[in-house]
Amino acid sequence: MGSDVHVPVLLGPVLEGLNIKPGGCYVDGTFGRGGHSRAILNLLGDTGRLIAIDRDPEAISSAPASLVDDLRFELVRAEIAQLETIIRERALIGEVDGLLLDLGVSSPQLDEAQRGFSFLRDGPLDMRMDPEHGRSASEWLAAVDERELRGVLKRYGEETQAARVARAIVRARAASPISRTAQLARIVEEARGGRSEKIHAATRTFQAIRIAINDELRQLEAALVQSLVVMKRGARLCVISFHSLEDRIVKRFMRDASRESEQFRGMPDVPEAHRARLAIVGKPITANDQEVATNRRARSARLRVAERL
């Protein structure tokens, strides 16, 4: 997934999915390094507006002046679960024409060893989206009990050897603190004994721990629910996911929001509060061979689009 140059994933389909109006108001809920934001801003006219959100201070500080100095653009340091609050503070509830969520970890985060997201580069075992808040992965691993760890690995990493890996981590930390990415990767590799399928043996463990300490799935669920509050009729919701856990949440949310409440389903007169709130737009979109060849991160990307009713 890493790359030396940040390339926004599924850029063309995202812009088409958002159905951008020159004078519209849009939200990039996961700014990253600004690739999607820049492209959206390029399609907006003088009266258009783009609000970008990210909780990573490095993403905020690395935003180019060409974006930050644009009067149509605002970059907010916050969690995406604060979406409704951010939009309400700007008196824009029900005025948003499009919302983009590009989930997971960004290429720059993976590429910087000091952030501790990748087992391919040895560095401090941190993994926090916001390094200034919360517990690092090493601190979390030092305190979590084996049963909870096993559950996290199974649920968030879909790790088939969760019990074996959790037991190995607990045994290893008793001998010395687990503070480096290479150290954790080695423990997992030895615990799995070569049971790695087509991916690195530590992939699922690193994913699970990252999701747990950053509360990623709850953040996603909150943002999806709040999207229905902030978007206007005809607005587009575009979500890019990179693994099955995220995609299942997005798929289920869009499916449920595109139906009437169960007790009124099929009835001729459905109260407004129980009507469908979204219409699913097309089928899920994945990257073509050309994009995958130039951007490995796009291999597992899946874009789902829905329109606010």
PEHUFEN-V645295 format. One record per residue. N is the residue number from 1. PHI is phi in whole degrees, 0 to 359 (* if undefined). OMEGA is omega in whole degrees, 0 to 359 (NA if undefined). Layout:
N & PHI & OMEGA
N & PHI & OMEGA
This chain:
1 & * & 182
2 & 287 & 180
3 & 201 & 179
4 & 287 & 178
5 & 237 & 182
6 & 287 & 179
7 & 236 & 179
8 & 294 & 185
9 & 283 & 175
10 & 51 & 186
11 & 300 & 180
12 & 301 & 178
13 & 299 & 178
14 & 295 & 181
15 & 296 & 177
16 & 293 & 181
17 & 296 & 180
18 & 290 & 178
19 & 51 & 192
20 & 293 & 174
21 & 260 & 185
22 & 306 & 181
23 & 259 & 186
24 & 278 & 177
25 & 246 & 185
26 & 233 & 180
27 & 232 & 170
28 & 261 & 188
29 & 285 & 181
30 & 220 & 190
31 & 301 & 181
32 & 61 & 176
33 & 252 & 167
34 & 85 & 181
35 & 298 & 178
36 & 292 & 181
37 & 300 & 181
38 & 300 & 181
39 & 293 & 177
40 & 296 & 182
41 & 298 & 179
42 & 296 & 181
43 & 263 & 180
44 & 270 & 176
45 & 272 & 183
46 & 298 & 182
47 & 263 & 179
48 & 287 & 182
49 & 214 & 178
50 & 228 & 176
51 & 249 & 179
52 & 249 & 184
53 & 232 & 172
54 & 201 & 179
55 & 263 & 181
56 & 274 & 181
57 & 299 & 178
58 & 289 & 176
59 & 296 & 179
60 & 294 & 185
61 & 289 & 182
62 & 269 & 180
63 & 300 & 183
64 & 293 & 181
65 & 300 & 180
66 & 299 & 175
67 & 271 & 185
68 & 301 & 183
69 & 277 & 179
70 & 282 & 184
71 & 295 & 179
72 & 276 & 190
73 & 244 & 175
74 & 222 & 180
75 & 248 & 185
76 & 244 & 174
77 & 272 & 182
78 & 191 & 173
79 & 278 & 181
80 & 292 & 176
81 & 292 & 177
82 & 265 & 185
83 & 310 & 184
84 & 299 & 179
85 & 298 & 180
86 & 299 & 182
87 & 288 & 179
88 & 294 & 179
89 & 298 & 180
90 & 258 & 178
91 & 56 & 183
92 & 240 & 178
93 & 299 & 181
94 & 76 & 182
95 & 244 & 183
96 & 281 & 182
97 & 269 & 180
98 & 189 & 180
99 & 228 & 178
100 & 246 & 172
101 & 235 & 177
102 & 251 & 196
103 & 279 & 174
104 & 84 & 184
105 & 262 & 182
106 & 276 & 179
107 & 302 & 178
108 & 300 & 178
109 & 296 & 179
110 & 292 & 187
111 & 283 & 182
112 & 265 & 185
113 & 302 & 184
114 & 296 & 181
115 & 282 & 174
116 & 75 & 180
117 & 275 & 190
118 & 248 & 176
119 & 277 & 181
120 & 277 & 180
121 & 229 & 182
122 & 290 & 179
123 & 193 & 177
124 & 300 & 183
125 & 278 & 185
126 & 254 & 176
127 & 74 & 180
128 & 282 & 173
129 & 297 & 175
130 & 241 & 185
131 & 295 & 182
132 & 268 & 182
133 & 222 & 175
134 & 80 & 181
135 & 270 & 174
136 & 288 & 178
137 & 299 & 180
138 & 294 & 178
139 & 294 & 180
140 & 295 & 180
141 & 296 & 181
142 & 289 & 186
143 & 251 & 187
144 & 292 & 178
145 & 276 & 188
146 & 298 & 181
147 & 295 & 179
148 & 294 & 179
149 & 300 & 178
150 & 301 & 179
151 & 295 & 179
152 & 297 & 181
153 & 297 & 181
154 & 287 & 185
155 & 283 & 187
156 & 268 & 179
157 & 250 & 185
158 & 49 & 182
159 & 279 & 183
160 & 289 & 180
161 & 251 & 186
162 & 303 & 182
163 & 297 & 181
164 & 295 & 182
165 & 292 & 180
166 & 299 & 180
167 & 297 & 180
168 & 293 & 179
169 & 294 & 180
170 & 297 & 179
171 & 294 & 182
172 & 292 & 183
173 & 290 & 177
174 & 292 & 180
175 & 275 & 178
176 & 197 & 181
177 & 301 & 177
178 & 266 & 189
179 & 238 & 183
180 & 235 & 180
181 & 296 & 180
182 & 296 & 179
183 & 296 & 179
184 & 295 & 180
185 & 300 & 180
186 & 294 & 179
187 & 300 & 182
188 & 293 & 179
189 & 301 & 181
190 & 293 & 180
191 & 292 & 183
192 & 278 & 175
193 & 57 & 178
194 & 88 & 179
195 & 279 & 190
196 & 236 & 181
197 & 49 & 182
198 & 263 & 182
199 & 244 & 178
200 & 301 & 184
201 & 302 & 184
202 & 268 & 186
203 & 305 & 185
204 & 291 & 179
205 & 293 & 179
206 & 297 & 178
207 & 299 & 183
208 & 297 & 181
209 & 294 & 179
210 & 300 & 180
211 & 297 & 183
212 & 294 & 186
213 & 285 & 178
214 & 262 & 178
215 & 54 & 191
216 & 295 & 184
217 & 288 & 176
218 & 294 & 177
219 & 301 & 179
220 & 297 & 181
221 & 301 & 179
222 & 295 & 181
223 & 295 & 180
224 & 296 & 179
225 & 298 & 182
226 & 290 & 178
227 & 301 & 181
228 & 291 & 180
229 & 278 & 188
230 & 275 & 186
231 & 274 & 176
232 & 270 & 177
233 & 299 & 181
234 & 89 & 179
235 & 290 & 181
236 & 249 & 174
237 & 251 & 180
238 & 240 & 182
239 & 230 & 176
240 & 256 & 177
241 & 244 & 184
242 & 236 & 174
243 & 211 & 191
244 & 296 & 180
245 & 297 & 177
246 & 298 & 185
247 & 297 & 178
248 & 296 & 179
249 & 297 & 181
250 & 295 & 181
251 & 300 & 181
252 & 295 & 180
253 & 298 & 181
254 & 295 & 179
255 & 297 & 182
256 & 294 & 182
257 & 287 & 180
258 & 267 & 179
259 & 239 & 171
260 & 291 & 174
261 & 305 & 189
262 & 305 & 184
263 & 290 & 181
264 & 247 & 185
265 & 298 & 178
266 & 87 & 180
267 & 276 & 184
268 & 289 & 183
269 & 234 & 183
270 & 260 & 177
271 & 306 & 185
272 & 305 & 183
273 & 294 & 184
274 & 247 & 179
275 & 279 & 176
276 & 299 & 183
277 & 250 & 178
278 & 226 & 169
279 & 238 & 180
280 & 289 & 182
281 & 256 & 177
282 & 65 & 180
283 & 261 & 176
284 & 304 & 184
285 & 248 & 175
286 & 241 & 182
287 & 289 & 176
288 & 279 & 184
289 & 300 & 181
290 & 295 & 180
291 & 292 & 180
292 & 299 & 181
293 & 295 & 182
294 & 260 & 182
295 & 214 & 185
296 & 299 & 181
297 & 299 & 183
298 & 285 & 185
299 & 304 & 185
300 & 257 & 183
301 & 286 & 178
302 & 221 & 182
303 & 255 & 173
304 & 241 & 184
305 & 232 & 176
306 & 217 & 181
307 & 244 & 180
308 & 287 & 179
309 & 265 & NA
